[in-house]
């Protein structure tokens, strides 16, 4: 094959080079503003618009690495390993070692792409991305440059509150996905010795090198840090829900890299763009928000100092100092041509047919967007309640299945969702947070759920019928595992009613119980005449104290809703 003057085979990526040349020619680029003009410009900014694009790196939880049989540290049961032990000849690209593609990683990536409404390529190829870092053992990274597996797509976001949680009552936004390509991860540099001892050098751990990595790249459609964080949360929920990653941010299973610049409107009517800054390897939602907000404040000041505008060679890579809450320069950012992309000669193209795509499409479950609409709309959950349940896939599935069981037992859908959500955020989370129920390696809940969904739905039905009080829910959840297995909601309800009677938490409604209840209510009203007066004067929330007093006397054997109704009737 003939060679160009740059050493690249003639004709390779010609289209990419032409697009790059055209893009550079179209950019309105200025050199640094002369020092004499800076003082006048220092006070000329009248508006600042934030512009953010995002790259998200998702480590896929396959058993082995992307192109070798070496174990992957992102797998569920990987655990802790001595540095540089999850490696082989292929990871290091030793002579004679040939890469073999991980089929499971390709399928995981397609499922994510389908969930993001991406176009799935019918043919995609592997390229070598050359750069030389200590933690890149081969001197190049196998990636997809020209023909990524997943092309353009989008994610529809609900509106975000100030902390990056979804909310209601405002218009959402559509974030366009540019691409999602599959590649292999690099290794990791350790800046302290094992055990945390300080060292004056860095150590290289190649265990992570070669791990399957899906890089999701968005268009620069974000206009606030809260919007970026909400996207990160929902993508995190989506990938965990699909089972393609554990998504443990502290272990680097998902890493966020915002590309940030600002559009400045000046007093003379001109509009200029500051140079793009890429913040590398953020591994918490808090850091993503803080880093973006820092750059929003700093970039106009930098322009006032040096006058640099966006253009070729002006992009920089910065790190984030979580202690000082500032970004710091790491290096000038390479442009695409600097990586000298080259088709990998050892890997054949990936051919994806329609039957394969449809088979994978059939495995998709609810998206975060559909769950959000159902939880806040159909179930009437508060935004933080819905977001909290969506963040744990096991809880989200439990809510959907248990609410469906409760509805089949006659509970209205909004009440079913609300009751089950309350159980999950209360006694279920308490059970899940029991240390003996968690994996030591990853800190993820060791399923199945603490109670089958059909039994949780039956408890919601019993609660709605006032056959158990709120105090009886937790004992029933704790003992439900002793009951016979069933998938029939009606059978589950009968078993639980019998168990509630055995545990003494079944609300009785005989004449003696009614007489006792009326006596307790009369006693409470007599002893709390001041509160009764406040209620009659319109302070309705004061009735909560009276309900509590009656419940104390009932010893958990009364239903709070029934008590409330009886108190209101007695007060008149």
N, C-alpha and C positions, 0 to 999 in steps of 0.2 A: 504494500500500500504506500502510495506517495505521501510525503510529509510536507506540512506547511512550514513556514519560517519559524513558527513558534514551537515546532516539534509535535503538533497535534496532527493526526491524519487528515489529509485534505477532505473537505466535505462533511466531516463529523460535526454535528450540531450547527450546521450552517444557518438553519432557521433561527436557532437560539441566538447566535451571534448577531444576525440581522435585527432581531427584536431588541437586543441589548443596545446596539448602535443607535437605532431609532429612538429608544427611550432616552438615552443620554443627550441626543440632539434636541429632544423636545423639552428637556428640563431648563427652566429659567434659572441659571446659576450665576452667582456673583462671588467674586473674591471678597476677602475680608474688607469691611468698610474702612476707609482711611481714618486715621486717628482724629483728624481735624473735624470729621463729621460725626464722631461718636457722641460728643457732648450734646449736640443738637438732637440726636436721635434718642438720647437717654430718657427723654420725657415725652416721646412722640407716640407711644403705644396707647391706643384707645380701646382695643378689644383683643382678647386672646381666646382662640378656639383650640381645644385639645383634639388631637387626632391620634388614634391608637389602632394598630393592627396587632395580631397575637399569633404566636407560635406555641403550640402545646405538644410536649413530648410525652407519649403514653407508653410505658413499658408493658408489653404484652405478657400475660402470665402463662407462657408455654413451658412445657417440661424441659425442653432443650433450647439451645440458642438458635439464632436466625439461620446460620449456615453451617453449623457443626453439631455434633452429638454431645458436646459439653453441657452439663446441667446449667439451667438458667437460674440466677438468683431471684428473679421475679416470680418464680413458680410458687404455688400455695404452700408446699411443704419444704421449701428450700432451706429455711432456717439460717443459722449463722455459720459462716465458713471462714477458715483461715485465709488471709489474703493470697491471691494468685494460685488458688487450687482449682477453680472452676474454669480451667483453660485446657486447650489441646493444640495440636499442630495447626489446625485450621484457623483458630482464633489468632494465632501469630503469623499466619500465611507463610509457614515454612515451606521450603521447596518440596514439591510433590504432593502437598496437601490441597485438595480441591473442595470448594464450597458446595453444599447441597441444600437447596431451599427448604425451609420449614413450612409444610403445607398448612398446619394449624394456624400459624401466624398470618398467612394470607387470608384464611377464612375469617379470622377475628377482625382483620382490617376491613374486609368487605362488609361485614355486619355493621361495623361502626360507620362506614361510608353510607350504607343504606339508611341508617338511622339519622344521618345528617343530610339526607336528600341529595347525596352526591351522585354524579354520573360515574358508573363503574366502567373502567377501561376494558375493552375486549382483549387488548394486548398491552402488556406493560413490560418494560425492560429494566435491567440493572446497570447502574453506572458506578464508576469509581470516582469518589470525591477526594481529591488529594489535599491533605494538609498535614503538618508535622507537629504534633503535640506529644508530650511524654506519655499521655494515657491512651494514645492511639497506636497499638502495637504494630499494625501493618503499614502505617504511613499513609493509608487511605481508608475511606469508609465506603462500604457498599450501600448505595442509596438508589433512588429513582429520581432522575432529573428531568429528562425529556418526556417520559411516558409514565406518570404516576398511576398507581392502582385506582385511586379515587380522585375524580376531577371536581368540577364546580358543584357546590351545594349550598345549603343554608340552614340556619337554626333560628327559629322564631322565639324571641325572649319576651316574657311578661315585663312590665315595668319594674325597675329596681328601686329599693329604698336607699337611704344614705349609707347603709352598711353592706350593700351588695346582696341583699336578700330579695326574693320576689315579693311583690305587693300587688294590690288590686286598685282599681279606680282610675287608671291612667292608660294611655296608649302604649303598647309594647313596641318592639322594634325587630327588624330582620337583620341578622348578621350573616353576610355572605361568606361562604367557605371557598377559598381559592383552590385548595387541593389538600389531600391527605395521602402522603407517600410513606412507604415502608422502607426501613433501613435498619442498620445495626447500631447499637449504642457504643459509646467509647468507654474506656475504663474510668478510674477515679483517682484523683490525687488526694493523699492524706497529709494534712498539715500538722498533725500531732501524732505521737506514737500511740499504739494500742494501749488502752487504759487511760488515755487523756494526757499523757506526759508531754510536756512541751519539747519541741525539737527545733533546730535551726535550719532545717531542710525539709523537703517534701518526700513522701513515699508514694510509690505507684502501686495501685491494686488493680489488676486486670480482670478481676472476677466478673465485673459488669460488662466488659468488652464483648461485643457480639450478641448481646441480648436484643431480641426483637423490639423495635421501637417504631411506633406509628407517630409521625409528625403531622399535626393538623394545623394548617395555615389559613388564617382568615384575611379578608380584605380589611383595609383600615376604616372600619365602619363604627368604631366605638367613639363616643364623645364624652365619656365620664369614667372615672375609675370604678364607680359602683356598678356600672354597666359591664365592665370587663370582669369584675369579680363574680357577678351573677352568671355570666357565660361560663366562667371557670367552674362554678358550683354545679351548674346544670350539665356540663360536659362530664364532670367527675361522676355525677349521679348516673348519667347515661352509660358511661363505660363500665362502671361497677355493676349496673343493672344487667348489662349484656354479659357479664362474667369474663370480660377480656383482660381485666386488671384488678388487683386488689385496691389500687388507688390510695395507698398509704403515702401521704405527701412527705412525711418525715424520712421515708426510705427512698425517696426519689422515684416512686412509681409513676408520678405525673409531675412534670416540671413546666413552668409557665415562663414565657419569654416575650414580654410586650415590646413592640417597636413604637416609640413615642416621638412625636414632634408636635409643634404648635403652628397654627396659622395666625400671624400677627397682623392686625389692622392698624395702620399708622394714621396720625393726625392729618397727613397730606393726602389721604385716600389710597395710598399704596397698600398692597397686601403681600406679605412675604412669608415664607415657610422656614422654620428653623431646621437645622440638620437633624436627621433621625438618630435616635439613641436606642439601642437594643439592650435591655436589661436581662442578664443571663441567669438561668437556673433558679428561679424563685419557687420555693416549695411550700408556700402557705398562702391562703387567701389574704391574710393580713398584710403580708409582705408585698403582694401584688398591688393592693390598694395604696399602701404607703409609698412604694417606689414610684408609681404613676403620679401621685399627688406631689411628690417631691420634684419630679421632672417638670410638672406643670408650673410649679413656682419658679424653678431655676432656669428653664430654657429662655424665657424672655430676658432675664438678667444677663445670661451668657451673651445673647445677641446684643444687648446694650453695651457689653464690654468689648466684644470682638467683631461684631457685625457679620458673622458667618451665616450664610444661608444654605439651604439644602441644595446639594449638587453632587456630582461624581467625586468619590473619595472623601466625602465629609461625614459619612456614617461612622459612628463609634460604638464599641461594645463596652458596657459598664457593668460592674457588679453592684450588689446591694449590701451595705453594712447595716445589719439589723440592730446593732447596739447604738451606733451613732445616728441611725435613720437617715443616711445619705447614700447617694450613688458615688461610685469612683471609677475612673477610667481604667479599663483593662488593656484595650488595644484598638487600633483603627480597624474597622470592620472590612472584611474582604468583600469584593463584589463577586458576582457569580463566575465571571471568567477567571478569577484568581484561583479557583478550585481546580481548574483544568479537568473538568468532567470528561470521562472517557468510558465508552461502553465496556462492561466487564466481559472478557473473552471466555470465562469459565462457566457462566450461567446462561441457560437458554431463556428466551422470553416466557412470560406467563400468559397463557391463553385462557380467557374466562368466557364461558358460553352462557346463554340465557338460562338453561336448565340449572346450572350451578348457582346463578344469582337467585333464582326463584326458590331453590331449596334453602338457601341461607335466609332469604326474606321471610320464609315461613317460621323461622326460629326466633324472630324478633318479638320482644314483649313491649309493654307500655313504655312510651317515651316520657321523659320528665315533663314535657309540655302537656301531654294528655293527662298525666296524673295531676299536675297542677290545676288544670281546668276542672277535673273531677273533684279533687279534694276541697278546693275553695268554692266551687260552684255547687255541685250536687250535694256535698257533705257539709258545706258551710264552715269549714275549718278556718281559723285565723291564719294569716300568711306564715307566721313563725311556726305554728303547729304543722302545717302542710310541709314546709321546708324541712323541718326536723325529721319527719317520718320519711320523706323522700330521700334523705341523705343516707338511710340504711335500707338496702334493697330487701333484706329479710323482713323488715317491718312494713315496707310498702306492699309487698306481696301479701303479708298477713292481713293488712287492712283491707285490701281489695277482696280477698277470699272470705274473710270473716264477715265483712259487710254484706256480701252476697248471700251468705248463709243466714244472716239475721233477716234480710229482706224476704227470703223464702219462708221464714217463720212469721211473717206478717208485720215486721217493723218497717216503717216508712224509710226510704233511702236516706234522707237527710239525718234522721235520728240514728239509723244504723251506723252511718259513717262517723257521726259525732261520738256515739257511745264507744265504738271500737277504738277510735283514735284516742279517746281518754284512757282506755285500758292500756293501750300500747305505750303512751307517754308516761303512764304511772307504773302499775305493777309489772308489766312486761319488760319495760326498760330496767326496772329494778332487778328482775331475774336475769336479764342479759348482762347486766353489769356485775353480776356475781363473779369474782375472780376464777372460780373453778369452771366456769363456762367459757373461758376465753383461751385461745391458742397462745402459748408462750412466745411463739416465733413472730407472729404478725399482729397480735392484739385484735384479731377479728373474731366475731362471735362464732362459736362452734355450733352450727345448726343441727337439727331442725329447730323451729321456734319453740319456746318454752311450753306452748300449748297448741294443739292442732287448730287450724282456722275454723273448722266446723264447730268445735267446742266454744271458741271465743265468740262466735256468732250466736250460739245458743245462750251464752251468758248475757249477751246484749238483749236478747229477747226476754229472758227472765227479769232482767233489770227494768226493761220497758214495761213489763206487766206488773211491776212492783212486787214480784214474788221473792226478790232478794233486795236487801238494802245495799248501799254503796260499800259498807263495811264488809259485806260478804263476798265481794268480787275477788279480792286478793286470795283468801283461803281457797276459793274454788279453782282459781288459776293454779295455785300451788299443788292442788291434789288431783287435777284433771288427768294427769298422766297415769293415775291408778285405775281409770275407767277402761272399759272394753273399747277397742278400736272400732270406729264407725265413720262412714262418710255421709250418713243420712242426718241432716239437721234435726229432724223430729226425734230420732232415736237419741241423738246427743242431748237434746233438751230434756228428755225423760231421765236419762242417766244423771245429768247435772242436778235436776230437781231432787232426785233421790239423795244425791251426795250432799246437797244443801241442807236437807232435812237431817241427815246424819251428823253434819258439822254444826247444826244449830243456828244456821244463818238463813233459814227459810222463813219468810215473813208470814206469820199466822194471822188469820182473819176471822177467828171464831168470836162468839159473843164476849167471852172473857177477855180476849185480847183487845177488842174494841172498847170495852168498859175501862180497861187499864189505860188505854191511850187517852180516852176522854178525861180520866182522872189526872193523868200527867199534864195534859194541856191546861186544865183548870188550875192546877197548882202553879204551873209556870206563869200563867197570866196574872194570878193573884200576887205572885212575888215580884213581878216586873211591870207594875202599873205605869211607870214612867215611859218605858219602851212602848207599851201598848198605846199610850197617848201620842207618842211620836209617829207611830204607824198610822193612827187615825188622822193625824195632821198631814199625812202625805209622804212621810219618810219611809218608803216601802223597804229599802234595803235593811232597815233595822230588824226586820223579821228573821234575818239569818241567825241572830243571837238566840232568839226564842226556839228556833228549830234545833239548834245545838243543845239547848237545855233539855228539850223533850227527848232527843236522841240519846243523851246521856242516861236518862231514866229508863229508856227502852233497852239499853245494853246492846245496841246493834241489831235488835230484832224488829226495827221499824223502818219504813221506807221514807226517806226525806221528802220526796215529792208529796206523798200522802199526808205527812205531818204538816207540810206547808199549807195544803188545801184545807186541812181541818182547822189550823190556826186562823187562817183568813176567815173561815166561816164563823169561828167562835168570836173573833174580834169584831166581825160585822163591817 
